[in-house]
């Protein structure tokens, strides 16, 4: 709990500092203030202490089967550790290098974040036809209008598609290679 309070205090300080500097200067980017104010942890033991305290809280521990916690700094893994169980019934602990998690709809948020970062960098245009970014691959589009990244991000593609599944969950345990 102690590390969590430190993190909350740090974040509050960063937010207040960012707002104060922005109001005074009128031209300072909050991102630049945040990036220069906070460098993040350097000590893996500090990160582990924070993660252990967080994942061992009863409200977390009792409502979670398992998780992998990873902190990356620059291009290096600073810390990684598994918490809880990969298989609760068999009491098999989470192995951060081997346990596979079903990310489900969480991948949508991660993908949207990556897309928005690319748009912010000017590498993609949210209003351009996505076929321009697909290296010749074609998406059947009978809507009469270009399919844009904006459409994909807002689930407004116009495609006629219904869920054809019967609700069965039998294939949920099947692992599928991404290669």
C-alpha positions in Angstrom: 0.0 0.0 0.0 2.9 2.3 0.8 4.3 2.2 -2.8 0.8 2.8 -4.2 0.5 6.0 -2.1 3.9 7.2 -3.4 2.7 6.6 -6.9 -0.5 8.5 -6.3 1.4 11.4 -4.7 3.9 11.4 -7.7 1.0 11.5 -10.2 -0.8 14.3 -8.4 2.4 16.3 -8.3 3.0 15.8 -12.0 -0.5 16.7 -12.9 -0.5 19.9 -10.7 3.0 20.8 -12.1 1.8 20.3 -15.7 -1.3 22.4 -15.2 0.7 25.2 -13.4 3.4 25.3 -16.1 0.9 25.2 -18.9 -1.1 28.1 -17.4 1.9 30.2 -16.8 3.6 29.6 -20.2 0.6 29.0 -22.3 2.8 27.1 -24.8 4.3 24.2 -22.9 3.1 20.8 -24.0 1.8 18.6 -21.1 3.5 15.6 -22.7 6.8 17.3 -22.7 6.4 18.4 -19.0 5.3 14.9 -18.0 8.1 13.2 -19.9 10.8 15.5 -18.4 9.3 15.4 -14.9 9.0 11.6 -14.5 11.7 9.2 -15.6 10.2 6.1 -14.1 11.7 3.5 -11.9 15.3 2.2 -12.4 15.5 -0.4 -9.7 13.8 -3.8 -10.5 13.5 -4.4 -6.7 11.4 -1.2 -6.3 9.1 -2.3 -9.1 8.8 -5.8 -7.6 8.0 -4.4 -4.2 5.3 -2.2 -5.8 3.9 -5.1 -7.9 3.9 -7.5 -4.9 2.1 -5.1 -2.7 -0.5 -4.4 -5.4 -1.2 -8.0 -6.5 -1.2 -9.2 -2.9 -4.0 -6.9 -1.8 -7.0 -9.0 -1.0 -9.4 -7.2 -3.3 -7.0 -7.9 -6.2 -5.8 -11.4 -5.2 -9.3 -12.7 -4.5 -10.8 -11.4 -7.7 -8.1 -12.4 -10.2 -7.0 -15.9 -11.4 -3.7 -14.8 -12.7 -1.7 -12.0 -14.4 1.8 -11.3 -15.8 3.2 -7.9 -14.8 6.0 -6.5 -17.0 7.8 -3.2 -16.9 9.8 -2.2 -20.0 12.2 0.8 -19.9 13.6 1.9 -23.2 14.2 -1.4 -25.1 14.9 -3.5 -22.0 12.7 -5.5 -19.7 13.2 -4.0 -16.3 11.0 -6.5 -14.5 8.6 -9.3 -15.1 6.8 -11.7 -12.8 3.7 -13.9 -12.8 1.0 -13.5 -10.1 -1.8 -16.0 -9.3 -2.6 -19.1 -11.3 -2.5 -20.0 -15.0 -4.8 -22.9 -14.0 -6.7 -22.4 -10.7 -8.0 -25.9 -10.4 -4.6 -27.5 -10.9 -2.8 -24.7 -8.9 -0.4 -24.1 -11.8 1.2 -20.7 -11.2 1.5 -18.1 -13.9 4.8 -18.2 -15.7 5.5 -14.8 -17.3 7.5 -16.5 -20.1 5.0 -19.4 -20.9 1.5 -18.6 -19.7 -0.8 -17.6 -22.6 -3.7 -15.2 -21.7 -6.7 -14.6 -23.8 -6.7 -10.8 -24.4 -10.2 -10.7 -25.9 -11.4 -7.1 -26.4 -8.4 -5.6 -24.6 -6.5 -5.9 -27.9 -8.9 -3.3 -29.4 -7.7 -0.7 -26.9 -4.0 -1.6 -27.6 -4.5 -1.4 -31.3 -6.4 1.8 -31.2 -3.7 3.4 -29.1 -1.0 2.3 -31.6 -3.1 3.6 -34.5 -3.5 7.0 -32.8 0.2 7.2 -32.0 0.9 6.6 -35.7 -1.7 9.2 -36.7 -0.1 11.7 -34.2 3.3 11.0 -35.8 1.8 11.7 -39.3 2.5 8.1 -40.4 -1.2 7.4 -41.2 -4.2 9.5 -42.1 -7.4 8.4 -40.2 -9.5 9.5 -43.1 -7.5 7.8 -45.9 -8.7 4.5 -47.4 -7.1 1.7 -45.4 -6.3 -0.3 -48.5 -3.4 2.2 -49.0 -1.7 0.7 -46.0 -2.3 -2.9 -46.8 0.4 -3.7 -49.3 -2.0 -4.8 -52.1 -4.4 -6.8 -49.9 -8.0 -6.0 -50.7 -11.0 -5.9 -48.3 -14.4 -6.6 -50.0 -16.2 -3.3 -49.6 -19.7 -2.9 -51.1 -20.5 0.3 -49.2 -19.6 2.6 -52.1 -17.3 4.7 -49.9 -13.7 4.2 -48.8 -13.1 2.2 -45.6 -11.0 4.4 -43.3 -9.1 3.9 -40.1 -11.7 6.2 -38.5 -14.4 3.7 -39.5 -12.5 0.8 -38.0 -11.7 2.6 -34.8 -15.4 3.6 -34.3 -16.9 0.3 -35.4 -18.7 2.1 -38.2 -17.4 0.2 -41.3 -20.9 -0.4 -42.7 -20.1 -4.1 -43.2 -23.1 -6.4 -43.0 -21.8 -9.0 -40.5 -23.6 -10.9 -37.8 -22.3 -13.2 -35.2 -22.8 -16.6 -36.7 -21.5 -18.6 -33.8 -23.8 -20.8 -31.8 -22.5 -19.5 -28.5 -20.3 -22.6 -28.0 -17.1 -22.1 -26.1 -15.5 -25.5 -27.1 -12.7 -24.0 -29.2 -11.7 -21.4 -26.6 -8.9 -23.7 -25.2 -7.4 -24.1 -28.7 -4.2 -22.3 -29.2 -3.7 -20.6 -32.5 -0.3 -19.6 -33.8 0.1 -16.0 -35.0 2.7 -17.1 -37.6 
